[in-house]
Amino acid sequence: MPSAEGINGDVLEEARRQMEVCNACRYCEGYCSVFPAMELRRDFSDGDLTYLANLCHNCRGCYYACQFAPPHEFKINVPQIFAELRSETYAAYAWPAPLAGLFRRAGTLAALALAGALALVLVLAVLLQDAGVLYGTHTGEGAFYAVIPKNLMAGLASAAGIYVVLALLIGFVRFLRGPGPSISAGAVAGAVHDMLAMKNLSGGGPGCNFPGEKFSAERRWLHHLVMYGFFSAFAATSVATIYDHFLGLQAPYDYFSLPVILGTVGGIAMVIGCAGLMRQKIAEDPEPAHKASRGMEWGFIWLLLLTSLTGLALLAFRETGAMGILLAVHLGVVLALFITLPYGKFVHGVYRFAALILYRAESREE
């Protein structure tokens, strides 16, 4: 199980108290993977609690079903305490460690990173080109590089990408390191299936209790749109890289080319998904929520939404005089998104996937 070093002891103790009550009750054992995993334990180490908190997908079914939820004196609120413990986990496993405090200021971080990245890209676009280039009309192969040099664009993307992958990978490995079940290829494959299907967002079957007490599959499908939209946009970037470096074809590409189709589908899916999640967050029941995490959640959703919207706007107006400004703005937003990925809500996917691997591994050992 993962180490709990650096995690607030009071949060761990409260999570332990609530799990001990839940383990005695077991009314919610069919709701998600958390409760079968809980029932394998008589005592809860700090590592067990960290694992269970990240296995939780915040469907909130247990909160509305619980006879001991507030205002009962036991005050059992598993979604809230696990959300707080997940936030502690993100900070504890952050790399480099001195940046862990950014998780407590993630909403501000997202805004500052966006503003800084936008300013940087716009200034560089102006300084490195003739005065009229940014506002000129550029069409045909290599048109984007007439505004922002290819080497600058590739250099910024490569540096940000390498740093983000390294930071996320180190956190992922740290989470999995420690005493626990043996991890097999089958456990990893099962975890991939669970992640792609988002089965733990189905609650006990009829869906999440989100944004309120009523069961609904809406949150699960909105997450599907965001996740698969992100994958599609990433695939578009990857295919475009192959086109450029191996086929000698430079952007912008034809409207019916594979990178443009993948990017358009991904962008539209993320816009719909992010807008839907925003609407749900506005309407959500605040009682099972961890209020201190809201800035981190909103910052990430806004950056995803702005990335998608600016990308679609660039596609729509790339053959007009607005292309230069839109390209610089889009690249700035993308850069801001990348800079904040290891220190914002995005990491929940990394640690939930790690927890799903551990769940599959220990289930195979039983």
LUMPA-231015 format. One line per 3 residues: number of its first residue (from 1); their letters; for each residue x, y, z of C-alpha. Coordinates in steps of 0.02 Angstrom, whole numbers, plus 50000, padded with zeros to 5 digits. Each point is the difference from the previous one (the first is absolute). Example, Ala and Ser with C-alpha at 12.3 -4.5 7.8 and 13.67 -1.06 7.14 Angstrom:
BEGIN
1) as) 50615:49775:50390  50069:50172:49967;
end
This chain:
BEGIN
1) mps) 50000:50000:50000  50059:50178:49970  50096:50096:50132;
4) aeg) 49905:50135:50095  50154:50101:50044  49964:50186:49995;
7) ing) 49810:49980:50015  49907:50093:50137  49982:49882:50149;
10) dvl) 49832:50072:50052  49927:49964:49828  50064:49821:50009;
13) eea) 49927:49974:50174  49829:50064:49946  50003:49889:49845;
16) rrq) 50049:49852:50110  49856:50034:50121  49874:50007:49859;
19) mev) 50066:49842:49916  49988:49905:50163  49817:50048:50016;
22) cna) 49969:49955:49817  50088:49833:50019  49885:49958:50145;
25) cry) 49844:50051:49903  50038:49942:49820  49833:50061:49932;
28) ceg) 50088:50076:49848  50104:49848:49951  49928:49991:49823;
31) ycs) 50017:50184:49957  50177:50006:49928  50173:49924:50018;
34) vfp) 50039:50094:50161  49890:49894:50112  50056:49826:49940;
37) ame) 50179:50063:50024  49955:50066:50172  49926:49833:50052;
40) lrr) 50167:49913:49969  50069:50095:50150  49973:49994:50187;
43) dfs) 50119:50142:50036  50041:50149:49889  50179:50055:49981;
46) dgd) 50037:50174:49935  50046:49923:49833  49834:49905:49994;
49) lty) 49905:50162:50026  50098:50090:49865  49964:49856:49881;
52) lan) 49813:49995:50040  49983:50189:49982  50073:49995:49825;
55) lch) 49897:49848:49954  49845:50104:50039  49924:50084:49845;
58) ncr) 49889:50117:50102  49835:49928:49938  49925:50047:50171;
61) gcy) 49880:49853:50005  50066:49949:50171  49966:50173:50073;
64) yac) 49816:50003:49953  49973:49818:50052  50088:50016:50168;
67) qfa) 49895:50000:50159  50148:50076:50093  50026:50150:49886;
70) pph) 49982:50175:50075  49905:50055:50100  50025:49830:50086;
73) efk) 50128:50011:50139  50118:49880:49908  50015:50128:49859;
76) inv) 50047:49873:49867  50040:50094:49840  50115:49887:49898;
79) pqi) 49998:50105:49839  50055:50156:50093  50139:49922:50105;
82) fae) 50065:49900:49852  50002:50156:49890  50103:50088:50134;
85) lrs) 50116:49850:50014  50023:49995:49811  50052:50183:50003;
88) ety) 50128:49955:50134  50060:49857:49890  50028:50113:49851;
91) aay) 50110:50116:50104  50094:49855:50083  50049:49920:49834;
94) awp) 50033:50160:49903  50167:50018:49912  50103:50102:50029;
97) apl) 49946:49997:50183  50020:50189:50028  49857:50027:49877;
100) agl) 49877:49898:50105  49925:50158:50072  49931:50045:49829;
103) frr) 49858:49875:50027  49932:50112:50136  50002:50147:49881;
106) agt) 49957:49908:49839  49860:50117:49947  50115:50150:50015;
109) laa) 50140:49901:49919  49894:49961:49848  49954:50184:49977;
112) lal) 50179:50061:50021  50070:49865:49887  49873:50041:49866;
115) aga) 50037:50185:50008  50188:49973:50000  49999:49874:49859;
118) lal) 49887:50109:49893  50109:50151:50028  50159:49903:49960;
121) vlv) 49935:49926:49837  49925:50165:49942  50158:50100:50039;
124) lav) 50111:49873:49914  49883:49997:49849  50017:50189:49984;
127) llq) 50185:50016:50038  50059:49861:49885  49901:50057:49848;
130) dag) 49974:50155:49895  49866:50117:50066  49864:49951:49875;
133) vly) 50027:49811:50008  49890:49970:50151  49850:50080:49916;
136) gth) 50031:49941:49823  49907:49865:49904  50102:49841:49981;
139) tge) 49939:49846:49907  50072:49838:49936  50129:49881:50068;
142) gaf) 50108:50075:50137  49883:50149:50028  50008:49983:50189;
145) yav) 50190:50012:49998  49988:50167:49911  49932:50069:50165;
148) ipk) 50096:49898:50129  50162:49916:49944  49994:49811:49993;
151) nlm) 50152:49977:50113  49925:50112:50134  49833:49910:49993;
154) agl) 50082:49827:50005  50121:50051:50136  49865:50065:50118;
157) asa) 49891:49846:49970  50144:49877:50024  50065:50081:50159;
160) agi) 49827:50011:50079  49954:49823:49945  50158:49919:50068;
163) yvv) 49983:50090:50167  49816:49955:50021  50025:49816:49956;
166) lal) 50148:49988:50120  49906:50083:50143  49846:49891:49978;
169) lig) 50100:49840:49978  50100:50030:50159  49840:50027:50099;
172) fvr) 49922:49843:49924  50151:49891:50045  50008:50072:50176;
175) flr) 49818:49957:50028  50022:49819:49945  50162:49976:50095;
178) gpg) 49987:49915:50170  49930:49841:50077  49848:49935:49912;
181) psi) 49935:49871:49876  50108:49940:49856  49956:50095:49843;
184) sag) 49977:49891:49846  49966:50039:49818  49822:49937:50028;
187) ava) 49973:50124:50142  50061:50144:49891  49888:49943:49856;
190) gav) 49850:49989:50117  50037:50174:50068  50009:50069:49823;
193) hdm) 49828:49926:49965  49929:50074:50160  50073:50170:49959;
196) lam) 49938:50003:49820  49827:49940:50050  49997:50111:50156;
199) knl) 49903:49861:50085  50019:50078:50172  49901:50151:49942;
202) sgg) 49848:49887:49984  49978:49993:50189  49902:49845:50040;
205) gpg) 49940:49988:49820  49877:50142:49965  50136:50134:50002;
208) cnf) 50067:50136:50113  49902:50099:50128  50059:50160:49919;
211) pge) 49968:50146:50002  49870:49950:50131  49920:49848:50078;
214) kfs) 49918:49938:49839  50089:49860:49906  50066:50051:49830;
217) aer) 50125:49936:49871  50029:50178:49937  50162:50028:50096;
220) rwl) 50073:49839:49934  49963:50046:49820  50066:50177:50023;
223) hhl) 50163:49927:50066  50003:49884:49849  49985:50150:49884;
226) vmy) 50141:50093:50088  50117:49849:50011  49974:49935:49824;
229) gff) 50000:50177:49932  50169:50028:50083  50064:49835:49928;
232) saf) 49938:50050:49827  50084:50171:50010  50161:49919:50059;
235) aat) 49989:49875:49857  49978:50147:49879  50161:50078:50065;
238) sva) 50092:49834:49988  49943:49969:49821  50046:50178:49952;
241) tiy) 50174:49970:50073  50018:49845:49890  49941:50097:49848;
244) dhf) 50127:50137:50033  50154:49901:50052  49980:49843:49896;
247) lgl) 49895:50049:49850  50062:50178:49979  49823:50072:50004;
250) qap) 49982:50163:50096  49846:50071:50086  49869:50062:49973;
253) ydy) 49927:49842:49926  49848:49974:49890  49832:50007:50087;
256) fsl) 49970:49816:49963  50174:49942:50053  50018:49881:50147;
259) pvi) 50079:50128:50121  49862:50128:49966  49860:49872:50017;
262) lgt) 50070:49931:50163  50030:50175:50068  49826:50061:49953;
265) vgg) 49911:49849:50074  50106:50011:50157  49972:50187:50018;
268) iam) 49811:49989:49981  49992:49854:50123  50100:50096:50131;
271) vig) 49895:50157:49979  49839:49902:50029  50076:49900:50143;
274) cag) 50079:50149:50089  49842:50107:49982  49896:49858:50071;
277) lmr) 50118:49973:50147  49997:50187:50037  49811:49997:50003;
280) qki) 50003:49853:50119  50126:50083:50114  49893:50156:50014;
283) aed) 49850:49893:50048  50091:49874:50112  49953:49965:50180;
286) pep) 50138:50085:50102  49984:49884:50151  50100:49851:49933;
289) ahk) 50124:50115:49909  50172:50053:50060  49989:50188:49981;
292) asr) 50188:50031:50000  50019:49897:49840  49878:50102:49898;
295) gme) 50129:50125:49937  50109:49858:49936  49852:49919:49913;
298) wgf) 49935:50159:49920  50174:50052:49942  50026:49836:49907;
301) iwl) 49828:49998:49918  50019:50181:49942  50170:49966:49923;
304) lll) 49935:49846:49910  49850:50097:49936  50106:50148:49942;
307) tsl) 50123:49882:49915  49858:49921:49901  49913:50164:49957;
310) tgl) 50158:50088:49942  50050:49848:49897  49831:49994:49913;
313) all) 50005:50189:49972  50172:49985:49921  49935:49864:49884;
316) afr) 49850:50106:49949  50098:50161:49966  50171:49935:49949;
319) etg) 49986:50072:49824  49959:50176:50061  50099:50143:50074;
322) amg) 49949:49941:50174  50107:49843:49984  50158:50075:50076;
325) ill) 49917:50061:50159  49896:49841:50017  50154:49890:49977;
328) avh) 50097:50095:50133  49853:49995:50121  49969:49815:49971;
331) lgv) 50182:49954:50025  50003:50106:50158  49849:49911:50072;
334) vla) 50072:49829:49954  50164:50047:50082  49907:50056:50157;
337) lfi) 49904:49836:50003  50160:49899:49986  50091:50101:50133;
340) tlp) 49860:49969:50126  49965:49815:49961  50116:49928:50136;
343) ygk) 49935:50123:50132  49813:50002:49970  49847:49891:49986;
346) fvh) 50069:49903:49851  50105:49891:50117  49842:49920:50070;
349) gvy) 49998:49891:49844  50180:49944:50029  49972:49947:50181;
352) rfa) 49829:49924:49968  50078:49892:49865  50137:49947:50121;
355) ali) 49867:49958:50131  49903:49898:49870  50158:49900:49965;
358) lyr) 50020:49962:50186  49816:49953:50013  50012:49879:49854;
361) aes) 50162:49928:50070  49933:49967:50176  49835:49933:49930;
364) ree) 50099:49869:49903  50091:49948:50158  49840:49968:50098;
end
